[in-house]
């Protein structure tokens, strides 16, 4: 339920956006950028544009979702293509991978905005984001002077979800979905092969009914993370058989389940549980002799 305080903050965002001749919203189709797009559309109508960057790190399902949500909002939607893999700094996957990605992605947003005669590019950074661990992408937002209306008006993640619900957006409860490169541990090169097999593996988990998950690619070893409330399903021998069989077919050499469950940033420096070679995060429950055929 949206409180009076949250409503007042949202009104402030609309007023601030209405002062501009037009805005282009960097639009992933997630809850944050969707709320910004809805507020911008309220404030500016046809002078607000949502733009999604298509690249190897964006799952096809997420692009389809962005198109659907933009239609739901009623905002004009543009798609621009680029490749992070053209940038060797991104490919080497150091601690600043997200900085390089966000710089390229937002740079393309500015290209589209200029073509449309729009001066302002907005993003979905909210007031909860700056305190959430290692976030080098936020540095790119600051350097490029992207307008972050949710952050500027102190709208937290919880308030974003309340606003999404008040708009009736279907993504109000959508879990966070970082780009596919976040599944590759820091220090392992980002390649199209690794991105593709991660996308295919996660598509399978989605088809099998899991809601909160990641498949981390440790140079050919798949580390499957699922939400703690879904771990019991993942420990079922039938799931173990199917996961081992299908992920091996996709191209993984080994398939493991992380018994700590899903958490953000588990392969990035400063994440909720950064990689530590002395504290193994995986246990290969798929190689314990469970029957592969019933």
N, C-alpha and C positions, 0 to 999 in steps of 0.2 A: 504494500500500500504506500502510495506516494505521500510524504508528509508535506506540511506547509513550507517547511524550510527547503526541501528538495524542489518543490514547485517554484519557489522564489528564485532558486539558483537557475533552474531551467529557463525562467522568464528572462533572467539576466543574460544567459547565453543567446537567446533569441534576439534580444535588444542589441547585443554586441554584433551579432552577425548581420542584422538588418541595417547597420550603419555602413556596411560594405557594399560595393556595387555588385559583387558576385563572389562566390567561394567555390573552390574545388575541394572535395573531401576525399582524402586517401582512404579508400573503402575496401576493407577485407571481407565484409559481410558478417564479422563478429559483432558482439553486442555493443562494444564501445563505439566503433565507427558507424554502426547502424543508428545509434541514438544521435550522434552528431549529424548524420545525414538527415534524420527526421527533423531535428531542430532547425537545421539549415533550410530544409524544404519549407518548413513553417514560416521562417523569417523571410525567405527570398524567392520562394516559388521556383520558376523556371531559371532563375539566375543562380541556383545551386546545382552543382553537378557532382555526382559520385564517380570516382575513378578507381578501377582495380588494376593492379599491375600483374600481368601474367608472366610467369617464369617457371624454370624447372623446379623451384622450391615450393610452388603453390600446387597442391593437389587439385586434380580436375574437379573433384567433388566440391571443393571449396569455391572454385570459380563459378560452378553451377549455382551454389548456394548464394553467392554474392549477387548474381543476376536475379535470382528469385526474390531476395530480400529487397533489392533496389526497386523491383516492380511492386512489391508489397508496400513500400514507402511512397512510391509514386514519383521518385526522383529520377532525373536523366542519368543514365549509366554509360560510362565510357570504359573501354578496356585497352590498356597499352601494354605492349610486349617488350621484354628486354631479357638479358641473360646475366645473372650474377657470375656464371662460370667464365665470362669474358674477363673478369677481374682476378688476377693472380693473388691479390691480397685476400679476397674472399675465399678462393679455392684452398689456400694453405690453412685456413680454419684456425687462426690463432684466437686469443681472447677477445679480439675486436671484430670478429666475423659479423656480428649484428650491426656494428657501426658501418662497415663497408656496405652491407646489404641495404641498410636503411638510407644511406647516402645516395646509392644508385637509384633505389626505388623512388625516393622523394624527388630526386633530380628529374626523373621521368615525369613525375606529377607536375612539376613546374613547367616542363616542356609543353605538356598538354594544356595547362592553364594559360600559358602565353598564347598558344594557338587559338584559344577560345576567348582571349581578351580578358582573362580573369587574373587579378593580382594576388589574391589570398589563397593559400593552400592550408587546409585544416587537417588535423589527425585526431585519433581517438584516445590519446594519452589522458588518463584520468588521475585524480588526486591521490589514488592509492599506489600508482605505478612507481614513483621515484624511490620509495622505500623498499621495493621488492628485489633485493639482491643485486647481482651484477647486471646492469642494464645499459650497455654501451650504445644501444640504438637511440637512447634519449639524448645522447650528445649530438648525434646527427640532427635530431629535431631542433635542438637549440641553435646549432651552427647555421642551419638553413633557414632559421627564423620562421618555422612552421607555427601556425596559430593552433594552440591546443585549448579549445574553449572549455572542455571538462576540467582540465587542470587549472586554468585561469580562474574558474568560478568555483573551485574547491568541491567538485562533484566526485564522490568516491565510487569505487566499484559497486558497492551495495546500492548506492543511489542510482547508478547507471542502470542496474537491473530493474529497479523500481520504475524508472522512467520508461524503459523498454516495455515493461508490462503495461504501463498506463497507455502506451501507444498501441498495444496489442501486437507487438512484434513477436514473430515466432521464435526469434533467437534470444528471447529474454533469459532463458535458462541454459543457453548454449555454453558448454565448457570452453575454456581457453584453447585455442588451436594455433600454436606457433608454427612457423614455416618448417618444411621438411628438413632443412639443414640443421635444425636444433636437435635432430636425432643422431647426429654424427659427433662423437666426442671430440673435444678440442684437441688439435694436433693431428688428426686424421683428415686427409684431403677430402674436400667435398667434390664428388664426381657425379655425373649423370647416372652411372650404373648404381651407385649407392642410393641416390635419391629415388630412383625408380623402384628398387626392391623394397625400400621402406614404404613408399606409397602403396605398392601392391599388398604388402603384408598388413598394413593398417586398414586397407579396404576389406581384407578378409575378416579382421576383428570386428569391423563395423557390421559386416554382413552377418556375423555370428552373434550379434546382439550386445556387444560390449559398448559401454557409453563413455568411459574415461580410460584412456589407454595411450601408450606410446610403444613403438618398436624402435629401440636404439640399435644402430649398426656399428658394432665394435670390430670393424675391418673383417666382416664376414660372419661374426657371431651376432646373432639376433638376441637382444635382451628385451624381453616382453615385460612391460609394466602395465598393470591394470589397477583400477581403483580398489582400495582396501575392501570395500563391500562386495567386490566381484572376484576376489581372490579364490573363494571356495569353488566357484565355477571353473576357474583357470586350473585348479589342482585336480580336476576330474580327469581320470585316465583317458576318456574319450576325447576330451579337448586336447590333452597332451599328444595323443596319436595324430589328430588332425593337424595341429599346429606344426608338429615335427615334419609331417609329410608335406604339407603345402608350402611351408616356409623354406624347406629344403629345395623344393621344386623351383621356387622363386630365385634361388641362388645363394641362400645362406648356408655356410658350412656347418654351423652349430646353432641350436635353438635353445634358449634358456628362459627361465621365468625369474624375475626379480621379486623375491619374497618380501621386500619392503613395500611393494606396491607402487602405484603411480605417484610421481611428484615432479614438479617443474624444476628445470635447471639441473637435472641430475648428471648431465655430462658436460656442464659448463662451469668455468671458474666462478666461485661465489654463489653457486646455485644452492638450493635447499640442502642437497647432500652432494657436494662435489666429489669427483672420483678420487679415491685414495687407494694406491696399490697395496697398502697394508690392511685394508678393510674391504674385502671382496663383497660386491653388491649382488652377485649372481650365484645361483645354484642350479645346476642342470638337472631339473626334475624330469626332463624328457628322456634321460638316458639311464633310468633306474630299472629297466626291465619290465615296464608296463607292457602289456600285450598290444601289439599293433593291429592284430586281427582278432575279431570276436568270433 
